[in-house]
């Protein structure tokens, strides 16, 4: 097992003086080399130590992004696109120095086409902001990673969340992008049609490219009508197995559940403390059903029957909007609740995803591995997709815990990969999973990824050191 | 407007003798230079004149594909993957000579994982063959281009069909691929997990690459449970507008229709003659609804109400499986029915796709353009996606008709592109839409596509002259 921190030793060049001056000239107070600003942009939600960029630029338009990219290209200086800072694998760390390009000021909703069920937004718009803007339209945007991430960042990491089992991930929901290439060209490879066979799928290539192939400045996404009826339920199970098998059978029967989330007893305890809920501390599933009144009823009855047959208890319903909101807010805050359960801790979150038939083996295998952990661990996740997270709560000042957490993560990833699974269902590779990606994709596929990277970013200025070391 | 046939004048080198001998040595009777075999592999369903390869190899395994690719690479000789021969844009024509690699013998179902809702098949397996193999499983594969295309070919052209409005296209339904690269390496970039954020989405890059980046030899696709209830309906409308607006409102209300197909009166007439149906010769929609008994009933009632409000008449139901089959077989044979309606004709099929809000303008605009046609034309398509086809029935021996059909196509494509649409919803670029792709993607996106092509196929041996001229 390689240390995930080795890459931090890469040699950094200082920021070229001429570049700093040109950026200061153009961006004035929106260019900063203040230590606090740099530190803020040199970390994310991962346990990696802060690794600050040399400067931060706050861009407000695609044209400004072009200007920054061109300057960085001219000076062969690294450039790291920055959205909400909520990534989990060290994506934003300036391991080779350079400029952090903060896009949070690009927060305009460009267009909402209700009649086409699409929205176009600037990259810095967050998922909550978009849904707020959609409130009066009868439409919503379903993709919901734990944090209130930016749409640009969500596209860049191919994010998903609790609704993916029904609505898909960013892979399925991005219709078009505006991207600034490493040369400073602005491209919009696809348009707003729901499907197209026109040439290479550059949109899907940028989705999940983690800022290494271009800077995403606008995103066009699919929207969905708010269902006529929605209903959520909380069910407790006597064992992990019973909970997971309930989800597996639900999926295999084709019940179109909108959400099906597992939470372990420790996670429930953390949530109760953080969100002031009173959930029973047990193996728990949160479900949500979307549809018409009668289809929601049908789905719920089917799932209730499956859960009952497997020993599920205390089917508690949340049909009122405020109860559902409370439930899902608690779920979205689960990661922060877990961090709070061990004050001062940082989380190492695994992110494996396996074919659904291997989910029970994969998650009980992970549980067995984690039973040896000296640190507290919460297990939770989007089990309907075969994707779950083990949040290992580390004291970041204790090297032996860091080492132990990596050892546990390593075993869990390798177990998933041995089951035709992936090391990352939704968080991306970043700094942390480079070796796992190599193992998973194989040398020849990696060679193609590297060739694509070189052909699109020959000087390796775009978020260097992420996805692969090159 | 450029002539789509200009590319056929490209200079061809003769097949290197040493290559022919090596292929003959290894493949014996599965290597052919017979004129009839070559001619058969030098055409597709487009109106392009036959442009034969110099030789044809019939491969039966990924290893054999590797051998052929390596030999062609060593001799810098073009290689064109061939599936069912049903493409529509000249994809298979050997415009630079070389070897046609026939994969129809790679027709093994590798694995059906019912519990994961996935199937892995060799590239030559056709959609009907896969569904036949799924018969006893309670699952089905929804993607259905008109022809009984091969899964490899469907992946290569990013195909879709009548079910895409609910189930998506090959873009959304391919989970993994086995691909032989231009160097003769075998890669399987993703596994069978339903989602992954592990590195560049090479799978999506190969989907729609039309054989220009690698030879697809295996495809893993998503499957779906056969719905508990299905019901189909035929509705007639007094006008094109009324029919199209019914679909637009259906989609905008979020009714999860499985299929919603428009057929013009001329197409209905051709179908009646070809498939011995007795459909009323009018502007017609075919619908299909999937779900539980009650949800199908709800969907159907909603759509019936919308149709009624817009003047729809004669809502005829097909609930028995044999009636539904008959209806959809008639729909799938519509293109051949149209060709038969003008004996000896070839079809130029447009394939534009626009955002749904522009569908009415786009299709009535196309209708107005085609009202000037001297040739018969059928309009039909997957209007729920914003995608429709105008099949212009050309006498292939009449140059003025070919020229006129291209002029009409040109106007229809440009109209769609002016509406944020695409020149191709599902047929691909091939030889025929190269200029339209350039217009649509723009020079800078094209430069990236070319850079990717060069980085993955430096000697341009994989299906050269398709997607772009290079």
Contacts between the chains, C-beta under 8 A, distances in Angstrom:
chain1	res1	chain2	res2	distance
A	113	B	355	6.8
A	113	B	357	6.5
A	114	B	252	7.9
A	115	B	248	7.8
A	115	B	252	6.0
A	115	B	356	6.9
A	115	B	357	4.0
A	116	B	355	4.2
A	116	B	356	5.4
A	116	B	357	4.8
A	117	B	251	7.6
A	117	B	252	7.2
A	117	B	356	7.5
A	118	B	355	6.9
A	157	B	197	5.9
A	158	B	195	8.0
A	158	B	196	7.8
A	158	B	197	4.3
A	158	B	201	7.3
A	159	B	197	7.5
A	160	B	195	6.0
A	164	B	195	6.4
A	168	B	172	7.1
A	169	B	195	5.2
A	171	B	195	7.3
A	171	B	201	6.8
A	171	B	204	7.3
A	172	B	168	7.1
A	172	B	172	5.4
A	181	B	444	6.8
A	181	B	448	6.8
A	185	B	444	4.0
A	185	B	447	7.7
A	186	B	444	7.2
A	187	B	441	7.7
A	187	B	442	6.4
A	187	B	444	4.8
A	187	B	445	4.3
A	187	B	448	6.8
A	188	B	442	7.1
A	188	B	445	7.5
A	189	B	441	5.5
A	189	B	445	4.5
A	189	B	448	8.0
A	190	B	422	7.3
A	191	B	420	4.6
A	191	B	421	6.4
A	191	B	422	6.0
A	191	B	440	7.2
A	192	B	355	4.5
A	192	B	420	4.5
A	192	B	421	7.9
A	193	B	353	4.3
A	193	B	354	5.8
A	193	B	355	6.1
A	193	B	386	5.8
A	193	B	387	7.7
A	193	B	420	7.1
A	193	B	421	5.1
A	193	B	422	4.7
A	193	B	425	6.7
A	194	B	353	7.0
A	194	B	355	7.5
A	194	B	356	7.4
A	194	B	385	5.1
A	194	B	386	5.9
A	194	B	387	7.9
A	195	B	158	7.9
A	195	B	160	6.0
A	195	B	164	6.4
A	195	B	169	5.1
A	195	B	171	7.2
A	195	B	353	5.9
A	195	B	385	5.6
A	195	B	387	6.5
A	195	B	425	5.3
A	195	B	426	6.6
A	196	B	158	7.8
A	196	B	353	6.3
A	196	B	422	4.0
A	196	B	424	6.6
A	196	B	425	6.3
A	197	B	157	5.9
A	197	B	158	4.3
A	197	B	159	7.5
A	197	B	208	5.7
A	197	B	351	7.7
A	197	B	422	7.9
A	197	B	424	4.6
A	197	B	425	6.5
A	197	B	426	5.3
A	197	B	427	6.1
A	197	B	428	4.5
A	197	B	429	7.3
A	198	B	422	5.0
A	198	B	423	6.0
A	198	B	424	5.2
A	198	B	429	6.3
A	198	B	433	7.4
A	198	B	436	7.8
A	198	B	437	5.3
A	198	B	440	5.7
A	198	B	441	6.9
A	199	B	208	7.3
A	199	B	429	6.0
A	199	B	437	5.0
A	199	B	441	5.9
A	199	B	445	8.0
A	199	B	446	7.9
A	199	B	449	5.7
A	199	B	467	5.8
A	199	B	468	7.9
A	200	B	205	6.1
A	200	B	208	6.7
A	200	B	209	6.0
A	200	B	213	7.7
A	200	B	449	4.8
A	200	B	452	6.2
A	200	B	467	7.5
A	201	B	158	7.3
A	201	B	171	6.9
A	201	B	201	7.9
A	201	B	204	4.9
A	201	B	205	6.2
A	201	B	207	6.6
A	201	B	208	5.4
A	202	B	441	7.9
A	202	B	445	6.1
A	202	B	448	6.3
A	202	B	449	7.0
A	204	B	171	7.3
A	204	B	201	4.8
A	204	B	204	3.5
A	204	B	205	7.1
A	205	B	200	6.1
A	205	B	201	6.2
A	205	B	204	7.1
A	205	B	205	5.7
A	207	B	201	6.6
A	208	B	197	5.7
A	208	B	199	7.3
A	208	B	200	6.7
A	208	B	201	5.4
A	209	B	200	6.0
A	213	B	200	7.7
A	224	B	254	6.8
A	225	B	252	7.9
A	225	B	253	6.8
A	225	B	254	3.2
A	227	B	254	7.7
A	248	B	115	7.8
A	251	B	117	7.5
A	252	B	114	7.9
A	252	B	115	6.0
A	252	B	117	7.1
A	252	B	225	7.8
A	253	B	225	6.8
A	254	B	224	6.8
A	254	B	225	3.2
A	254	B	227	7.7
A	291	B	295	7.1
A	292	B	295	6.8
A	292	B	298	5.4
A	294	B	294	4.8
A	294	B	295	7.0
A	294	B	298	6.5
A	295	B	291	7.0
A	295	B	292	6.8
A	295	B	294	7.0
A	295	B	295	4.5
A	295	B	298	7.3
A	298	B	292	5.4
A	298	B	294	6.6
A	298	B	295	7.3
A	351	B	197	7.7
A	353	B	193	4.2
A	353	B	194	7.1
A	353	B	195	5.9
A	353	B	196	6.3
A	354	B	193	5.8
A	355	B	113	6.8
A	355	B	116	4.2
A	355	B	118	6.9
A	355	B	191	8.0
A	355	B	192	4.5
A	355	B	193	6.1
A	355	B	194	7.5
A	356	B	115	6.9
A	356	B	116	5.4
A	356	B	117	7.5
A	356	B	194	7.3
A	357	B	113	6.4
A	357	B	115	4.0
A	357	B	116	4.8
A	385	B	194	5.1
A	385	B	195	5.6
A	386	B	193	5.8
A	386	B	194	5.9
A	387	B	193	7.6
A	387	B	194	7.9
A	387	B	195	6.4
A	420	B	191	4.5
A	420	B	192	4.5
A	420	B	193	7.1
A	421	B	191	6.4
A	421	B	192	7.9
A	421	B	193	5.1
A	422	B	190	7.3
A	422	B	191	6.0
A	422	B	193	4.7
A	422	B	196	4.0
A	422	B	197	7.9
A	422	B	198	5.0
A	423	B	198	6.0
A	424	B	196	6.6
A	424	B	197	4.6
A	424	B	198	5.2
A	425	B	193	6.7
A	425	B	195	5.3
A	425	B	196	6.3
A	425	B	197	6.5
A	426	B	195	6.6
A	426	B	197	5.3
A	427	B	197	6.1
A	428	B	197	4.5
A	429	B	197	7.3
A	429	B	198	6.3
A	429	B	199	6.0
A	433	B	198	7.4
A	436	B	198	7.7
A	437	B	198	5.3
A	437	B	199	5.0
A	440	B	191	7.2
A	440	B	198	5.7
A	441	B	187	7.7
A	441	B	189	5.5
A	441	B	198	6.9
A	441	B	199	5.9
A	441	B	202	7.9
A	442	B	187	6.4
A	442	B	188	7.1
A	444	B	181	6.8
A	444	B	185	4.0
A	444	B	186	7.1
A	444	B	187	4.8
A	445	B	187	4.3
A	445	B	188	7.5
A	445	B	189	4.5
A	445	B	199	8.0
A	445	B	202	6.1
A	446	B	199	7.9
A	447	B	185	7.7
A	448	B	181	6.8
A	448	B	187	6.8
A	448	B	189	8.0
A	448	B	202	6.3
A	448	B	456	6.2
A	449	B	199	5.7
A	449	B	200	4.8
A	449	B	202	7.0
A	451	B	455	4.1
A	451	B	456	6.4
A	452	B	200	6.2
A	452	B	452	5.9
A	452	B	455	6.1
A	452	B	456	7.7
A	454	B	455	7.0
A	455	B	451	4.1
A	455	B	452	6.1
A	455	B	454	7.0
A	455	B	455	4.0
A	456	B	448	6.2
A	456	B	451	6.4
A	456	B	452	7.7
A	467	B	199	5.8
A	467	B	200	7.5
A	468	B	199	8.0
